[in-house]
Amino acid sequence: MDHELPYYPYSTYLKNKYGEKVYKLPVNLPVSCPNRMTGRGCDFCAESGTGFEAMDSRISVKEQLEKTRVLIEHRYHAHKFIAYFQNYTNTFLPLDQFKQYMEEAAECSHIVEISVSTRPDCISKEYLDILKDINRMYKTDITIELGLQTANYHTLLQINRGHTLAEFIDAVLSVKKYGFELCAHVILNLPGDTLSDVIETAKILSSLGVNIVKAHSLYIAKNTVLCESYEKRSISLCSKDEYLERLTVFLEYLDSRIAVERLFSRVPEKDSVFCNWGYSWWKLRDELLDSMRKDGRYQGRKFAYLGGARLKNAGFI
């Protein structure tokens, strides 16, 4: 836990791991998503995906990494980087293509880690074997990022996520066998979800031993199913204050050893019809920190529910 913050920040996690600041370099591949192949995809997903900061996917992996590295290195004097395959489903590729892209990233100078963002239902032994070979050959760390969004499988069905909680659990267990680190994405204010769902999501991530979590506040991208529902006023969104409370409770139930990479969504204003209640993400962060410090709340404060908690409470052990 960072003594200056009431949660364990990802920046500290990376500094502890690599001994210095490390920055992510987004890479955009010419891939799609299986959920889009059979329809419009998840209700919240825009046509362009989520790679707002990435370059054109037609540019080679090496060129994308080198161009972005030069900019970040000059601005922040950084020397170590993570190749972040961010947009869409980056394992939804033929095996030979996937291997080629991963090797191209590993061969770039200053890349100490490869982070692959994908879906829980797009994890298999064959792809993990390729990543393990790269890990051994290039001494490059591997992180898998999985979008869970919520532990409420009714909500997952409602937003057309295309997988349930079971596939997420299966994917996490598969990744853990390879010793890779794992990051989970969650949205804490999906329509239909309650505070109980937020707590259960934190409990499941903690019990599965994920290493990193990205908490997103729901934004509504243009030209999406969710956008249509929002404009028709057929869905309701929680207030800013309620989201801050949900986020605080989520952190309280989250294992303090899990690094927190994100607390709020960040999306260009031109691409959305709703994001962060009209506030900048850093103002929301400051409000969250002020509130948590004032009330003495912190990550892991309520992490006492695993390992036979009832037996401990009864004094039997």
C-alpha positions in Angstrom: 0.0 0.0 0.0 1.2 3.5 -0.9 1.3 5.5 2.3 0.4 8.6 0.4 -2.7 7.1 -1.2 -5.6 5.0 0.3 -5.1 2.4 -2.4 -2.2 0.6 -4.1 -1.4 2.5 -7.4 -0.2 0.7 -10.5 2.7 3.2 -10.8 4.0 2.0 -7.5 3.5 -1.6 -8.5 5.6 -1.1 -11.6 8.3 0.8 -9.8 8.5 -2.0 -7.2 8.7 -4.5 -10.0 11.2 -2.8 -12.3 13.0 -0.4 -10.0 12.0 2.7 -12.0 9.1 4.3 -13.8 7.7 2.2 -16.7 5.3 3.4 -19.4 2.8 1.6 -21.6 3.0 2.0 -25.3 -0.3 1.3 -27.0 -0.3 -1.0 -30.1 -3.2 -1.3 -32.5 -3.5 -4.5 -34.4 -5.8 -5.2 -37.4 -8.2 -7.3 -35.3 -11.8 -7.3 -34.4 -13.9 -9.0 -31.8 -15.8 -12.3 -32.0 -18.8 -10.5 -30.4 -18.9 -8.1 -33.3 -18.7 -10.9 -35.9 -22.2 -12.1 -34.9 -23.8 -8.7 -34.2 -23.1 -5.2 -32.9 -20.9 -6.4 -30.0 -21.2 -5.3 -26.4 -23.9 -2.6 -25.9 -21.2 -0.1 -24.7 -18.6 -0.8 -27.3 -18.0 1.7 -30.1 -17.1 0.8 -33.7 -13.5 1.9 -33.1 -13.2 0.0 -29.9 -11.2 1.6 -27.1 -7.9 2.3 -28.6 -8.3 6.1 -28.7 -4.6 6.8 -28.2 -3.3 4.2 -30.6 -1.9 4.6 -34.1 -3.4 3.2 -37.3 -3.4 -0.6 -37.2 -1.9 -0.7 -40.7 1.4 0.6 -39.2 3.8 -2.2 -38.2 4.1 -3.1 -34.5 7.7 -2.1 -34.5 7.0 1.3 -36.0 4.2 2.0 -33.6 6.3 1.1 -30.6 9.4 3.1 -31.8 7.5 6.3 -32.6 5.6 6.3 -29.3 8.7 5.3 -27.4 10.6 8.3 -28.7 7.8 10.7 -27.6 7.4 9.2 -24.2 11.2 8.9 -23.6 11.7 12.5 -24.5 8.8 13.8 -22.3 9.2 11.6 -19.2 12.9 10.4 -19.5 11.7 6.9 -19.3 13.8 3.9 -20.3 11.6 0.9 -19.8 8.3 0.2 -21.6 5.4 -2.1 -21.9 4.0 -3.1 -25.3 0.3 -2.8 -24.7 -1.9 -4.6 -27.2 -5.0 -2.7 -26.2 -7.8 -2.4 -28.7 -10.4 -5.1 -29.4 -9.6 -8.8 -28.9 -5.9 -9.3 -29.4 -5.9 -13.1 -29.3 -8.7 -13.3 -31.9 -6.1 -14.0 -34.6 -4.7 -17.1 -36.4 -1.9 -18.5 -34.3 0.9 -17.7 -36.8 -0.1 -14.0 -37.0 -0.4 -13.7 -33.2 3.1 -15.2 -32.8 4.5 -12.8 -35.4 3.0 -9.7 -33.7 4.2 -10.8 -30.2 7.7 -11.5 -31.4 7.9 -8.2 -33.2 7.1 -6.4 -29.9 9.5 -8.5 -27.9 12.4 -7.7 -30.3 12.0 -4.0 -29.8 14.5 -2.2 -27.6 13.5 -1.2 -24.1 10.4 -3.4 -24.0 10.4 -5.2 -20.7 6.8 -6.5 -20.8 4.0 -7.4 -23.2 0.4 -6.7 -22.1 -2.3 -8.4 -24.1 -5.9 -7.3 -23.8 -8.5 -9.9 -24.7 -11.8 -11.5 -23.8 -12.2 -14.3 -21.3 -13.7 -16.6 -24.0 -10.6 -16.0 -26.2 -8.0 -17.6 -24.0 -6.6 -21.0 -24.9 -3.5 -23.2 -24.3 -2.1 -22.6 -27.8 -1.9 -18.9 -27.4 -0.6 -19.0 -23.9 2.1 -21.4 -25.1 3.3 -18.9 -27.6 3.5 -16.2 -24.9 5.4 -18.6 -22.6 7.9 -19.2 -25.4 8.4 -15.5 -25.8 8.7 -15.0 -22.1 11.5 -17.6 -22.0 13.3 -16.6 -25.2 13.3 -12.8 -24.8 13.0 -12.6 -21.0 10.0 -10.4 -21.5 7.3 -10.4 -18.8 3.7 -11.2 -19.8 0.5 -9.7 -18.5 -3.0 -10.7 -19.7 -5.8 -8.1 -19.5 -9.3 -9.6 -19.3 -12.6 -7.7 -19.4 -15.0 -9.0 -16.8 -17.0 -5.7 -16.4 -19.2 -7.2 -13.6 -19.7 -10.3 -11.7 -23.4 -10.1 -12.2 -24.0 -12.6 -15.0 -27.6 -11.2 -15.5 -26.1 -7.9 -16.4 -23.5 -9.5 -18.7 -26.4 -11.1 -20.6 -28.3 -7.8 -20.6 -25.4 -5.8 -22.2 -24.7 -8.6 -24.7 -21.3 -9.2 -23.3 -21.1 -12.7 -25.0 -19.7 -14.5 -22.0 -20.6 -15.2 -18.4 -18.8 -15.3 -15.1 -17.8 -18.9 -15.7 -15.6 -18.0 -18.8 -13.8 -15.3 -16.8 -13.0 -17.7 -14.0 -11.8 -20.4 -16.5 -9.6 -17.8 -18.3 -8.0 -16.6 -15.0 -7.2 -20.1 -13.9 -5.7 -20.9 -17.3 -3.5 -17.8 -17.2 -2.4 -18.4 -13.6 -1.0 -21.9 -14.6 1.5 -20.1 -16.8 2.7 -17.7 -14.1 1.6 -14.6 -16.1 0.2 -11.6 -14.3 -3.4 -10.7 -14.8 -5.3 -7.5 -15.0 -9.1 -7.4 -14.8 -11.3 -4.6 -16.2 -14.6 -3.8 -14.4 -17.3 -1.2 -14.9 -18.8 -0.3 -11.5 -22.0 1.5 -12.6 -23.5 -0.6 -15.4 -27.3 -0.1 -15.7 -29.0 -2.7 -13.4 -26.0 -3.3 -11.2 -26.2 -2.4 -7.5 -23.7 -1.9 -4.7 -24.0 -5.7 -3.9 -22.7 -6.5 -7.4 -19.8 -4.1 -6.8 -18.9 -5.9 -3.6 -19.2 -9.3 -5.2 -17.0 -8.3 -8.1 -14.3 -7.1 -5.7 -14.6 -10.4 -3.8 -14.3 -12.6 -6.9 -11.2 -10.7 -8.2 -9.6 -11.0 -4.7 -10.4 -14.7 -4.4 -9.0 -15.4 -7.8 -5.8 -13.5 -7.0 -5.7 -11.1 -10.0 -2.6 -8.8 -9.8 -4.1 -5.6 -11.3 -7.5 -4.1 -11.7 -8.8 -1.3 -13.9 -12.1 0.2 -12.6 -14.0 2.2 -15.3 -16.8 4.6 -14.8 -19.3 3.9 -17.5 -19.1 6.2 -20.5 -21.6 6.1 -23.3 -19.9 6.2 -26.7 -21.7 7.5 -29.8 -23.4 5.1 -32.2 -23.7 2.3 -29.7 -26.7 0.3 -28.4 -26.2 1.9 -25.0 -26.3 5.3 -26.7 -29.6 4.6 -28.3 -31.0 3.5 -24.9 -29.6 6.6 -23.2 -31.0 9.0 -25.7 -34.4 7.3 -25.4 -34.1 7.5 -21.6 -34.8 3.8 -21.3 -31.8 3.3 -18.9 -30.8 5.2 -15.8 -27.3 6.0 -14.6 -26.2 6.4 -11.1 -25.1 9.8 -9.8 -21.5 11.0 -9.5 -21.7 10.7 -5.7 -23.1 7.2 -5.9 -20.3 6.1 -8.2 -17.7 7.5 -5.8 -19.3 5.5 -3.0 -19.4 2.4 -5.1 -15.7 2.9 -6.1 -14.8 3.4 -2.4 -16.6 0.3 -1.3 -15.1 -1.7 -4.2 -11.6 -0.7 -3.0 -12.4 -1.5 0.6 -13.3 -5.1 -0.3 -10.4 -5.5 -2.7 -7.3 -7.3 -1.5 -4.7 -4.6 -0.8 -2.1 -6.5 -2.8 -4.0 -5.9 -6.0 -2.6 -2.8 -7.9 -5.2 -0.3 -9.1 -4.4 1.0 -12.6 -7.5 3.1 -13.2 -10.4 4.6 -11.3 -12.3 6.5 -14.0 -12.8 6.3 -17.7 -10.9 8.6 -20.0 -12.4 9.2 -23.4 -12.3 12.0 -25.9 -15.4 14.2 -25.5 -16.1 14.1 -29.3 -16.5 10.3 -29.1 -19.1 10.1 -26.3 -22.5 11.5 -25.2 -21.8 10.9 -21.5 -18.6 10.6 -19.5 -17.8 11.2 -15.9 -20.9 13.4 -15.3 -19.1 16.3 -17.1 -16.1 16.3 -14.7 -12.5 15.6 -15.6 -11.2 12.3 -14.3 -8.5 14.0 -12.2 -11.1 16.2 -10.4 -13.1 13.1 -9.6 -10.0 11.4 -8.4 -9.2 14.3 -6.1 -12.7 14.2 -4.7 -12.4 10.4 -4.1 -9.1 10.8 -2.3 -10.3 13.6 -0.1 -13.4 11.7 0.9 -11.5 8.4 1.6 -8.9 10.2 3.7 -11.4 12.2 5.6 -13.5 9.1 6.5 -10.5 6.8 7.1 -11.4 4.4 4.3 -8.8 2.5 2.3 -8.2 -0.4 0.0 -8.5 -3.8 1.8 -10.3 -2.4 4.9 -13.1 -5.0 4.5 -10.9 -7.7 3.1 -11.7 -10.3 5.7 -14.0 -12.7 4.0 -11.7 -15.5 2.7 -9.9 -18.4 4.4 -12.8 -19.6 6.5 -13.9 -16.2 7.9 -16.8 -17.7 9.8 -14.5 -20.1 11.7 -12.2 -17.2 12.6 -15.1 -15.1 13.7 -16.3 -17.9 15.9 -12.9 -18.3 17.5 -12.4 -21.9 16.4 -9.1 -21.0 14.6 
